[in-house]
Amino acid sequence: MIKQGFLPELEELATNSRKRGHNCHFISQRAAQVHPNIRTQCVNVFLFKQGYKDAASICEEFATDEFLKAPYLEAGEYLGKIGVSGAVFRARIFKEVKV
């Protein structure tokens, strides 16, 4: 969970780093642990096994129902989306799998 004192700095990174040519990576156990102001600035997503509520919130933010498959992923599998218009893909760490 993000400590309250660090939130303004993390929001600054998320909202202004692209203007300065930087890429930021935000990683957490659950999507809900990443503040909404930070999540809405993300263009790429890599989603490992999540509960249904977390997967549904990511679906809403990234405009796809494909992430509802996240609760059913096996160990090492993830769903990814690169860019705003990119298709959702399913892969395994170090090895891609067919959907």
C-alpha positions in Angstrom: 0.0 0.0 0.0 1.3 3.5 -0.7 2.2 5.4 2.4 0.1 8.6 2.6 3.2 10.8 2.7 4.5 9.6 -0.7 1.3 10.0 -2.6 1.9 13.6 -3.9 5.3 12.6 -5.2 4.0 9.5 -6.9 1.2 11.4 -8.5 3.7 14.0 -9.8 5.7 11.2 -11.3 2.6 9.6 -12.9 1.2 12.8 -14.3 4.3 14.8 -15.4 7.0 12.2 -16.2 5.9 11.5 -19.7 6.2 15.2 -20.5 9.8 15.0 -19.5 10.5 11.8 -21.5 10.5 9.4 -18.5 8.7 6.0 -18.2 7.4 5.0 -14.8 6.5 1.5 -13.6 4.1 1.1 -10.8 3.8 -2.4 -9.3 1.5 -3.7 -6.6 -0.1 -6.9 -5.4 -3.6 -5.6 -6.2 -4.8 -3.0 -8.7 -6.8 -1.3 -5.9 -3.5 -0.5 -4.1 -2.4 1.9 -6.9 -4.1 5.3 -6.4 -6.7 6.1 -9.2 -4.8 9.3 -10.1 -1.8 7.1 -10.9 -3.8 4.2 -12.6 -5.5 6.7 -15.0 -2.1 7.9 -16.3 -0.9 4.4 -17.3 -1.0 3.4 -20.9 0.4 -0.2 -20.5 -0.9 -2.8 -18.1 0.4 -6.2 -17.1 -2.2 -7.9 -14.9 -1.5 -11.1 -13.0 -4.1 -13.1 -11.2 -6.5 -10.7 -9.4 -9.8 -10.9 -7.6 -12.9 -10.1 -9.6 -13.4 -6.6 -8.2 -9.9 -5.6 -9.0 -10.1 -7.0 -12.5 -13.4 -5.3 -13.1 -12.0 -1.9 -12.0 -9.1 -2.4 -14.5 -11.6 -3.3 -17.2 -13.4 -0.1 -16.6 -10.3 2.0 -16.7 -8.8 0.4 -19.8 -12.1 0.0 -21.7 -12.0 -3.8 -22.2 -13.8 -6.8 -20.6 -10.8 -9.0 -21.4 -9.3 -8.4 -18.0 -12.2 -10.2 -16.4 -10.2 -13.3 -17.2 -7.6 -12.4 -14.6 -9.2 -14.3 -11.7 -8.8 -17.5 -13.7 -5.1 -17.1 -14.7 -2.7 -19.9 -13.7 0.6 -19.3 -11.8 3.0 -17.3 -14.0 0.3 -16.2 -16.5 -0.7 -12.6 -17.1 -2.8 -10.4 -19.3 -1.2 -7.5 -21.0 -2.2 -4.4 -23.0 0.4 -2.2 -24.7 -0.8 1.3 -25.6 -4.2 2.9 -25.7 -5.5 0.9 -28.8 -3.5 -2.3 -28.2 -5.2 -5.6 -28.0 -5.2 -7.6 -24.8 -2.9 -10.6 -24.9 -2.3 -13.5 -22.6 1.2 -14.7 -21.8 3.3 -16.6 -19.4 6.4 -15.3 -17.7 9.3 -16.0 -20.2 6.9 -17.8 -22.6 3.9 -16.6 -24.5 0.8 -18.8 -24.6 -2.1 -18.9 -27.1 -5.4 -17.5 -26.1 
